[in-house]
């Protein structure tokens, strides 16, 4: 495990201590957990766009190549 030093403003550190206490862990353990969760979120694949509202949009239309060509060259 790598050791590092981080400087926090006093008010921020007090909040951090309180959160670690509520989580029943050390401050460094709490920081590791929060950073690990944040890094895991960035590794998750982005949600694919939802195109379900467009399903069946062209259902009753003639979209054959021939029909499209005829309309395009008019």
C-alpha positions in Angstrom: 0.0 0.0 0.0 1.3 3.5 -0.8 1.4 6.2 1.8 0.6 9.8 1.0 0.0 13.0 2.8 -3.1 15.2 2.1 -3.8 18.6 3.5 -7.4 19.5 4.5 -8.9 22.7 5.8 -10.0 22.3 9.4 -13.8 22.5 8.7 -13.5 19.9 5.9 -11.4 17.6 8.1 -14.0 17.8 10.9 -16.7 16.7 8.4 -14.5 13.9 7.2 -13.9 12.7 10.8 -17.6 12.7 11.4 -18.4 10.7 8.3 -15.7 8.2 9.1 -17.1 7.8 12.6 -20.6 7.2 11.2 -19.2 4.6 8.8 -17.4 3.0 11.8 -14.0 3.2 10.0 -10.8 5.1 10.2 -10.4 8.4 8.3 -7.9 6.8 5.9 -10.2 3.8 5.4 -13.1 6.2 4.7 -11.1 8.1 2.2 -10.0 4.9 0.4 -13.7 3.7 0.2 -14.9 7.1 -1.2 -12.2 7.2 -3.8 -12.6 3.6 -4.8 -16.4 4.2 -5.3 -15.7 7.2 -7.4 -13.1 5.4 -9.5 -15.5 2.5 -10.0 -18.1 4.9 -11.3 -15.8 6.1 -14.0 -15.0 2.6 -15.1 -18.7 1.6 -15.6 -19.8 1.6 -19.2 -22.0 4.6 -20.1 -25.7 3.8 -20.4 -26.7 3.3 -24.0 -29.3 5.8 -25.3 -32.9 4.7 -24.9 -34.5 4.6 -28.3 -37.6 2.7 -27.1 -39.8 5.7 -27.7 -39.0 5.4 -31.4 -39.9 1.7 -31.7 -42.5 1.2 -34.4 -42.1 4.7 -35.8 -41.9 3.5 -39.4 -44.2 0.5 -38.9 -46.9 1.4 -41.3 -44.8 3.1 -43.9 -43.3 1.7 -47.1 -39.6 2.1 -46.8 -38.4 -0.2 -49.4 -35.3 0.8 -51.4 -37.4 1.2 -54.6 -39.9 3.5 -52.9 -37.2 5.6 -51.3 -35.4 5.9 -54.7 -38.5 7.0 -56.4 -39.3 9.7 -53.8 -35.7 10.9 -53.8 -35.5 11.4 -57.5 -38.8 13.3 -57.9 
